[in-house]
Structure formats: C-alpha cells, structure tokens
Amino acid sequence: MRSLPVRFLLTILLVGLLSCAAYAKTTINKINADPSRYHNKKVTIEGTVTDSYGAWREGAYEIDDGTGRIWVVADRTVPAKGAHIEVKGHIYTGFVVGGHNMGTVLQETGRKAKDRH
C-alpha cells in the first residue's frame, strides 16, 4: 500500500513539470532572430510595456524584455505603459520584407503583473 502515495506524488510531479514546459520561457531576441522556429508555439516572455492601444476590452501592446521588442495582441484590456508583466501566448509570424520580419506577434493567452528586479 505504500506505493499508492508514491505513485500519486510522482503523478503530481509529472503533471507539474509538463505544465511548466507547456509555455517555454524565452527572450524576444530569440523569437525575432528565428520567428519560424516559434511559429504557433507556446512561449512565456517577461518585460515592460512600452506602448499600448486598446478599445472595447481588446487591443495590442508592445513589450520590451531588454533583448528586443514584440507586439502582443490581447482579447481583453491591455496593460498600461510602464507595467512590468509576464505574458504567455502563441507566436504567429507574418511577412518578411528585405530580410526583416515585419509581422511577428504574440497572441496572449495569459498575463500577470511582475515585480521589477
């Protein structure tokens, strides 16, 4: 009967590890350097909101993590400029002009406020 609690704990640990891996934390620089690698992938980024536009509980905002900037599309209210946040979502790529990616965005699926370090 001892193995039941051990199995339960191992199952909980495995589920926890898988949920952490579901949204891999990365930098904006890595995303922008190889957007096709991240296309439709789940990622987590953390940074400061540098610009935001919203209306009717949806909009977009730009986030800077110190390595680069990316636009985040949200289907809820957007954070204020200067807010430090962690964002989870899917990367979608657009088109390339003259070798420069002009359309990589993160479609937000979750967000939380973070303390500045």
C-alpha positions in Angstrom: 0.0 0.0 0.0 3.0 2.3 0.3 3.3 2.6 -3.4 0.0 4.4 -3.8 1.2 7.6 -2.2 4.4 7.4 -4.1 2.6 7.0 -7.4 0.3 9.8 -6.5 3.2 12.1 -5.7 5.1 11.1 -8.9 2.0 11.8 -11.0 1.6 15.3 -9.4 5.2 16.0 -10.1 5.0 14.9 -13.7 1.9 17.0 -14.3 3.6 20.0 -12.7 6.7 19.6 -14.9 4.6 19.2 -18.1 2.6 22.3 -17.3 5.8 24.3 -16.8 7.2 23.0 -20.1 4.0 23.9 -22.0 4.9 27.6 -22.2 8.7 27.7 -22.6 10.2 30.9 -21.2 12.4 32.6 -23.9 13.6 36.1 -24.9 12.2 38.4 -27.6 15.6 38.4 -29.3 15.4 34.6 -29.8 11.9 34.9 -31.2 12.8 37.7 -33.6 16.0 36.0 -34.7 14.2 32.9 -35.8 10.4 33.5 -35.9 9.6 30.4 -38.0 11.0 28.2 -35.1 8.5 29.7 -32.7 5.5 30.0 -35.1 2.4 28.7 -33.4 4.5 27.7 -30.3 3.6 28.4 -26.7 6.0 30.8 -25.1 6.4 33.0 -22.0 8.2 36.3 -22.0 8.7 38.9 -19.3 9.3 42.6 -19.8 8.0 46.2 -19.7 5.1 47.6 -21.7 6.5 50.3 -24.0 3.3 51.2 -25.9 -0.4 50.1 -25.8 -3.6 50.6 -27.7 -7.0 49.3 -26.6 -10.7 49.7 -27.2 -13.7 47.7 -26.1 -11.7 45.2 -24.0 -9.2 44.3 -26.6 -6.1 45.7 -28.2 -2.4 45.4 -28.6 0.7 46.4 -26.7 4.4 46.3 -27.2 6.7 44.7 -24.7 10.4 45.1 -24.2 12.4 42.5 -22.3 15.8 44.1 -22.7 16.7 41.9 -25.7 14.1 43.2 -28.1 10.5 44.3 -28.6 7.4 42.4 -29.8 3.7 43.3 -30.2 1.2 41.4 -28.1 -2.4 41.0 -29.3 -4.9 40.7 -26.4 -8.6 40.0 -26.4 -9.0 41.8 -23.1 -7.9 45.2 -21.7 -4.3 46.0 -22.3 -1.8 46.9 -19.6 -0.6 50.4 -19.1 2.6 51.8 -20.5 5.4 51.1 -18.0 3.8 48.0 -16.5 6.2 45.1 -15.9 4.5 41.8 -16.8 4.9 38.2 -17.7 2.9 37.1 -20.8 2.1 33.7 -22.1 0.8 33.0 -25.6 1.4 31.7 -29.1 3.8 33.2 -31.6 2.4 34.0 -35.1 4.6 35.1 -37.9 3.7 37.4 -40.8 5.7 38.5 -43.8 9.3 39.4 -44.5 10.4 42.5 -46.4 14.0 43.0 -47.4 15.1 40.3 -44.9 13.3 41.9 -42.0 10.4 40.2 -40.3 7.5 42.7 -40.2 4.8 40.7 -38.6 5.7 38.5 -35.6 3.2 38.9 -32.8 2.4 37.1 -29.6 -1.3 36.2 -29.2 -1.8 36.5 -25.5 -3.4 33.6 -23.6 -2.4 34.7 -20.1 -0.7 37.6 -18.2 0.4 38.5 -14.8 2.0 41.5 -13.2 5.6 41.1 -12.1 7.8 42.9 -9.6 10.7 44.7 -11.1 14.1 43.1 -10.2 
